[in-house]
């Protein structure tokens, strides 16, 4: 497949700045270039970035309301009042709730945690849930509440002191909470505005119990990585220190989860392990069950109970994966059978789709078709709730917001959004979204895109370079894994590994080569020449450098196109009108193609490859596209009239005897009743 390869935006590529960093920190030019490209230009800033430590954690009392919030907590504890920590049901809200529960418990507080159930209570603070909090003296929200004006007002009417901690964007009018800890608040004095919800809970914990809060930095790190906030500044320090603790002396619950989920672990827990192994298990509780299970895991100390909880979270995650795979498979089937290939957006809905899963499934569908995707399930009779996931270059929030009047509920950002809509408005939404995207976005946006950091040659790859790149860990949002491009490379010594599910090979250019491996691609599908994007690591088997390839960008040989087209023709269910028009040839047209093939067979002519065969046929049947010629060949093969023999070249063999077009399933399917 041919990708659009695009270098990531570079904040600074000034050779003088690169040289200054290289000399000051004794780095390779490539590593210095990467730091500058990511906006890290000052030598001291670079030193701090490469060696994050506890000194980079900001003073929690820099929050404008922190002194008063701490006083309110201590006063409530002294008065033996009840404290409720009210969180969200994702990994961030769960982690934030656990941090404050553990902190307040250490301080001797009467504390409880309230986490909404996704299906029963909905997201965030609600009036119904506030009314449940009878007898609470102090309400502390975590990872939610900044837009809950009426709910906070009701809590105060009920006699609660309110501390609102949140990291989401602030509305023009803020809730009248007693104290607000949100670094995005306009009048806030805290010097770092990108903390996640658990990061703010951790700062409150630091203010309450000092250095003892560092025992919970691994929980804060888990949330910081999982919530996809920038891994820069204080977040980088939290993530790095937290990962260090995860590997040395983790929270007992996280330790139990690691033991259960990472049975085959051979290396340290890193940000990728958190993102793809630990966080999904924490999130699974809130998605398909109750988040209380995950909070208990992070706050419990009994080893036997922790083992049970870790097992339960792993089971929930397996259930989540199965549900997600079901939705993805059904959505892709619906798209293949009835989706309009000309549409720029995919909108699919089914009454039994799990609304806690559709966002994850939408990401997979969006990646597969390179189109923004919205999947929805029925949340109540006639009402559908779901999630949108976009592609690079398309602001899905902007597109959806253009139709704001049709939603019951809507919110989100450029890359993702959530919405609730009545079923009768869905056809209108699909049409208008498609028109909006056609009007506002170029066709290029909907082609496969792969971004990379810098170009490199095999001669520049070394163990010492890889060791330098490792210093950029932990990787995450705004400090992504370093992806390098080797353009115009020859691929040699291709071998299958892992029961032919994966492949290894050598990337050669300029007289030098580097070992490489690609996962999920069979050896037979690896081309001999490509532009290659991947990451570098050291193979622990032979301690040599290797590239973990993520993308092979190349022009597919025509035989691949022909094979894929024939496979589609045979497997497709009910074709759309557009697909019939694209592929189908009627009886008269097929007779014309057959006459050309018969002449080729009688003269024993041959062709060097499939493309030359198709081009020859088009010479005498110029009205037919590649797709229609392939359709004809497929039908003739299916009824036993034609055999395409291939060794070192292509030979055409026409079989004698009468054949009926009706014997071809492909002809019947695409002919739609033609006699």
Rosetta blueprint (number, residue, H / E / L):
1 X L
2 X L
3 X L
4 X E
5 X E
6 X E
7 X E
8 X L
9 X L
10 X L
11 X L
12 X L
13 X L
14 X L
15 X H
16 X H
17 X H
18 X H
19 X H
20 X H
21 X H
22 X H
23 X H
24 X H
25 X H
26 X L
27 X L
28 X L
29 X H
30 X H
31 X H
32 X H
33 X H
34 X H
35 X H
36 X H
37 X H
38 X L
39 X L
40 X L
41 X L
42 X L
43 X H
44 X H
45 X H
46 X H
47 X H
48 X H
49 X H
50 X H
51 X L
52 X L
53 X L
54 X H
55 X H
56 X H
57 X L
58 X L
59 X L
60 X H
61 X H
62 X H
63 X L
64 X L
65 X L
66 X H
67 X H
68 X H
69 X H
70 X H
71 X H
72 X H
73 X H
74 X H
75 X H
76 X H
77 X H
78 X H
79 X L
80 X L
81 X L
82 X E
83 X E
84 X E
85 X E
86 X E
87 X E
88 X L
89 X L
90 X L
91 X H
92 X H
93 X H
94 X H
95 X H
96 X H
97 X H
98 X H
99 X H
100 X H
101 X H
102 X H
103 X H
104 X H
105 X H
106 X H
107 X L
108 X L
109 X L
110 X E
111 X E
112 X E
113 X E
114 X E
115 X E
116 X L
117 X L
118 X L
119 X L
120 X L
121 X L
122 X L
123 X L
124 X L
125 X L
126 X L
127 X H
128 X H
129 X H
130 X H
131 X H
132 X H
133 X L
134 X L
135 X L
136 X L
137 X L
138 X E
139 X E
140 X E
141 X E
142 X E
143 X L
144 X L
145 X L
146 X L
147 X L
148 X L
149 X H
150 X H
151 X H
152 X H
153 X H
154 X H
155 X H
156 X H
157 X H
158 X L
159 X L
160 X L
161 X E
162 X E
163 X E
164 X E
165 X E
166 X L
167 X L
168 X L
169 X L
170 X L
171 X L
172 X L
173 X L
174 X L
175 X L
176 X L
177 X L
178 X L
179 X E
180 X E
181 X E
182 X L
183 X L
184 X L
185 X L
186 X L
187 X L
188 X L
189 X L
190 X L
191 X L
192 X L
193 X L
194 X L
195 X L
196 X L
197 X H
198 X H
199 X H
200 X H
201 X H
202 X H
203 X H
204 X H
205 X H
206 X H
207 X H
208 X H
209 X H
210 X H
211 X H
212 X H
213 X H
214 X H
215 X H
216 X H
217 X H
218 X H
219 X H
220 X H
221 X H
222 X H
223 X H
224 X H
225 X H
226 X H
227 X L
228 X L
229 X L
230 X L
231 X L
232 X L
233 X H
234 X H
235 X H
236 X H
237 X H
238 X H
239 X H
240 X H
241 X H
242 X H
243 X H
244 X H
245 X H
246 X H
247 X H
248 X H
249 X L
250 X L
251 X L
252 X H
253 X H
254 X H
255 X H
256 X H
257 X H
258 X H
259 X H
260 X H
261 X H
262 X L
263 X L
264 X L
265 X L
266 X L
267 X L
268 X L
269 X L
270 X L
271 X H
272 X H
273 X H
274 X H
275 X H
276 X H
277 X H
278 X H
279 X H
280 X H
281 X H
282 X H
283 X H
284 X H
285 X H
286 X H
287 X H
288 X H
289 X L
290 X L
291 X L
292 X H
293 X H
294 X H
295 X H
296 X H
297 X H
298 X H
299 X H
300 X L
301 X L
302 X L
303 X H
304 X H
305 X H
306 X H
307 X H
308 X H
309 X H
310 X H
311 X H
312 X H
313 X H
314 X H
315 X H
316 X H
317 X H
318 X H
319 X H
320 X H
321 X H
322 X H
323 X H
324 X H
325 X H
326 X H
327 X H
328 X H
329 X H
330 X H
331 X H
332 X H
333 X H
334 X H
335 X H
336 X H
337 X H
338 X H
339 X L
340 X L
341 X L
342 X L
343 X L
344 X L
345 X E
346 X E
347 X E
348 X E
349 X E
350 X E
351 X L
352 X L
353 X L
354 X L
355 X L
356 X L
357 X L
358 X H
359 X H
360 X H
361 X H
362 X H
363 X H
364 X H
365 X H
366 X H
367 X H
368 X H
369 X H
370 X L
371 X L
372 X E
373 X E
374 X E
375 X E
376 X E
377 X E
378 X E
379 X E
380 X E
381 X L
382 X L
383 X E
384 X E
385 X E
386 X E
387 X E
388 X E
389 X E
390 X L
391 X L
392 X L
393 X L
394 X L
395 X L
396 X H
397 X H
398 X H
399 X H
400 X H
401 X H
402 X L
403 X L
404 X H
405 X H
406 X H
407 X E
408 X E
409 X E
410 X E
411 X E
412 X E
413 X L
414 X L
415 X L
416 X E
417 X E
418 X E
419 X E
420 X E
421 X E
422 X E
423 X H
424 X H
425 X H
426 X H
427 X H
428 X H
429 X H
430 X H
431 X H
432 X H
433 X H
434 X H
435 X H
436 X H
437 X H
438 X H
439 X H
440 X H
441 X L
442 X L
443 X H
444 X H
445 X H
446 X H
447 X L
448 X L
449 X E
450 X E
451 X E
452 X E
453 X L
454 X E
455 X E
456 X L
457 X L
458 X H
459 X H
460 X H
461 X L
462 X L
463 X H
464 X H
465 X H
466 X H
467 X H
468 X H
469 X H
470 X H
471 X L
472 X L
473 X L
474 X L
475 X L
476 X E
477 X L
478 X L
479 X E
480 X L
481 X L
482 X L
483 X L
484 X E
485 X E
486 X E
487 X E
488 X E
489 X E
490 X E
491 X E
492 X E
493 X E
494 X E
495 X E
496 X E
497 X E
498 X L
499 X L
500 X L
501 X L
502 X E
503 X E
504 X E
505 X E
506 X E
507 X E
508 X E
509 X E
510 X L
511 X L
512 X E
513 X E
514 X E
515 X E
516 X E
517 X E
518 X E
519 X L
520 X L
521 X L
522 X L
523 X H
524 X H
525 X H
526 X L
527 X L
528 X L
529 X E
530 X E
531 X E
532 X E
533 X E
534 X E
535 X E
536 X E
537 X E
538 X E
539 X L
540 X L
541 X L
542 X L
543 X L
544 X L
545 X E
546 X E
547 X E
548 X E
549 X E
550 X E
551 X E
552 X E
553 X E
554 X L
555 X L
556 X L
557 X L
558 X H
559 X H
560 X H
561 X H
562 X H
563 X H
564 X H
565 X H
566 X H
567 X H
568 X H
569 X H
570 X H
571 X H
572 X L
573 X L
574 X L
575 X L
576 X L
577 X H
578 X H
579 X H
580 X H
581 X H
582 X H
583 X H
584 X L
585 X L
586 X L
587 X H
588 X H
589 X H
590 X H
591 X H
592 X H
593 X H
594 X H
595 X H
596 X H
597 X H
598 X H
599 X H
600 X H
601 X H
602 X H
603 X L
604 X L
605 X L
606 X E
607 X E
608 X L
609 X L
610 X H
611 X H
612 X H
613 X H
614 X H
615 X H
616 X H
617 X H
618 X H
619 X H
620 X H
621 X L
622 X L
623 X L
624 X L
625 X L
626 X H
627 X H
628 X H
629 X H
630 X H
631 X H
632 X H
633 X H
634 X H
635 X H
636 X H
637 X H
638 X H
639 X L
640 X L
641 X L
642 X E
643 X E
644 X E
645 X E
646 X E
647 X L
648 X L
649 X L
650 X E
651 X E
652 X E
653 X E
654 X E
655 X L
656 X L
657 X L
658 X L
659 X L
660 X L
661 X H
662 X H
663 X H
664 X L
665 X H
666 X H
667 X H
668 X H
669 X H
670 X H
671 X H
672 X L
673 X L
674 X L
675 X L
